[in-house]
Amino acid sequence: MMNIIKFDPLSLMIILLFWISLSAAEPITVNSTADNTTEDEECTLREAIENAQGAIHQDCVAGTIGLDEIRFNLTTPATINLTFALPALNENVNLVNQTGKMLTVRRDTGAITAF
C-alpha cells in the first residue's frame, strides 16, 4: 500500500516558492586568480565565498539564503595562490569548474601565516 502525502494549498505554495527561489539563484562566478577583496570588477574565490556567507562584495553576485553555487570561469591551467586561509563555510556551497580543465588552489609560498 502506498502512502500519499497531502498538503493544503497554502503549504504547497510556500514549498513551491521556496524551491523556485533556491533553483533560480544566480551562480557566483570566479573570474580572477587573485586573492583579495579589492573592488576591481573581478570576482575572486575569497570574495565569492564571503558573498555565499552573506557578505556583499560588488565584484561578485550576491549570495542567497540556502545553497549557493560558485563557478570558476578562468583561463586554464589556472592557479589561485592563497595568501591566508579562506573563510569558513557556514553552509553548503557547490563548487563548479566550468572550464573542465586543471584548476589548483594552494597556499602561497610567500604567505605570512601558516594555515
C-alpha positions as CSV (number, residue, x, y, z in Angstrom):
1,M,0.0,0.0,0.0
2,M,1.3,3.4,-0.9
3,N,1.3,6.4,1.5
4,I,0.0,9.6,0.0
5,I,1.2,12.9,1.4
6,K,-1.4,15.6,1.3
7,F,-0.6,19.3,1.5
8,D,-3.1,22.2,2.0
9,P,-2.9,24.8,-0.8
10,L,-1.0,27.4,1.3
11,S,1.7,24.9,2.4
12,L,2.1,23.7,-1.2
13,M,2.5,27.3,-2.4
14,I,5.1,28.1,0.3
15,I,7.1,24.9,-0.6
16,L,7.0,25.7,-4.4
17,L,8.1,29.4,-3.8
18,F,10.9,28.2,-1.6
19,W,12.0,25.6,-4.2
20,I,11.8,28.2,-7.0
21,S,13.9,30.7,-5.1
22,L,16.6,28.1,-4.5
23,S,16.7,26.9,-8.0
24,A,16.6,30.4,-9.5
25,A,19.7,31.7,-7.6
26,E,22.3,33.1,-9.9
27,P,25.7,31.4,-9.6
28,I,28.6,33.4,-8.2
29,T,31.3,33.3,-10.9
30,V,35.0,33.5,-10.0
31,N,36.9,35.2,-12.9
32,S,40.2,36.1,-11.2
33,T,43.1,34.1,-9.7
34,A,43.9,36.9,-7.4
35,D,43.4,36.5,-3.6
36,N,41.9,39.8,-2.5
37,T,38.7,41.6,-1.6
38,T,39.5,44.7,-3.6
39,E,36.7,46.3,-5.7
40,D,38.3,45.9,-9.1
41,E,35.5,44.4,-11.2
42,E,37.0,40.9,-10.8
43,C,35.4,38.2,-8.6
44,T,38.0,36.2,-6.5
45,L,37.4,32.9,-4.7
46,R,37.7,34.7,-1.4
47,E,35.0,37.3,-2.4
48,A,32.8,34.5,-3.8
49,I,32.9,32.5,-0.5
50,E,32.3,35.6,1.6
51,N,29.3,36.5,-0.6
52,A,27.9,33.0,-0.3
53,Q,28.2,33.5,3.5
54,G,26.2,36.8,3.4
55,A,28.9,39.5,2.7
56,I,28.4,41.9,-0.1
57,H,31.4,42.4,-2.5
58,Q,30.3,44.4,-5.5
59,D,32.6,42.4,-7.8
60,C,30.6,39.2,-7.3
61,V,26.9,38.2,-7.5
62,A,25.3,38.3,-4.0
63,G,24.8,35.0,-2.2
64,T,21.4,33.7,-1.3
65,I,19.8,32.0,1.6
66,G,20.3,28.4,1.0
67,L,22.6,26.6,-1.4
68,D,24.9,28.8,-3.4
69,E,26.9,27.7,-6.4
70,I,30.4,29.1,-7.0
71,R,31.6,28.6,-10.6
72,F,35.1,29.1,-11.9
73,N,35.5,30.8,-15.3
74,L,39.2,31.1,-15.6
75,T,41.8,30.5,-18.4
76,T,43.3,27.2,-17.6
77,P,45.5,25.8,-16.4
78,A,44.9,28.3,-13.5
79,T,46.4,28.5,-10.0
80,I,44.9,30.5,-7.1
81,N,47.7,31.3,-4.6
82,L,46.1,31.9,-1.2
83,T,47.9,34.5,1.0
84,F,45.9,33.4,4.1
85,A,43.2,30.9,5.0
86,L,39.9,31.1,3.2
87,P,36.8,32.0,5.4
88,A,35.0,29.1,6.9
89,L,31.9,27.8,5.1
90,N,28.8,28.0,7.4
91,E,26.5,26.4,4.8
92,N,26.7,24.1,1.8
93,V,28.2,25.6,-1.3
94,N,28.6,23.8,-4.7
95,L,32.0,24.5,-6.4
96,V,31.9,24.0,-10.2
97,N,34.9,24.2,-12.5
98,Q,33.2,25.3,-15.8
99,T,36.4,25.1,-17.8
100,G,36.7,21.3,-17.2
101,K,40.5,21.7,-17.1
102,M,43.1,22.0,-14.4
103,L,42.5,24.4,-11.5
104,T,44.8,24.5,-8.5
105,V,44.1,26.3,-5.2
106,R,47.1,26.3,-2.9
107,R,48.8,28.2,-0.1
108,D,51.1,30.8,-1.5
109,T,54.8,30.0,-0.7
110,G,55.2,33.7,0.4
111,A,52.2,33.6,2.8
112,I,52.9,35.3,6.1
113,T,51.0,32.8,8.3
114,A,50.7,29.1,8.3
115,F,47.3,27.6,7.6
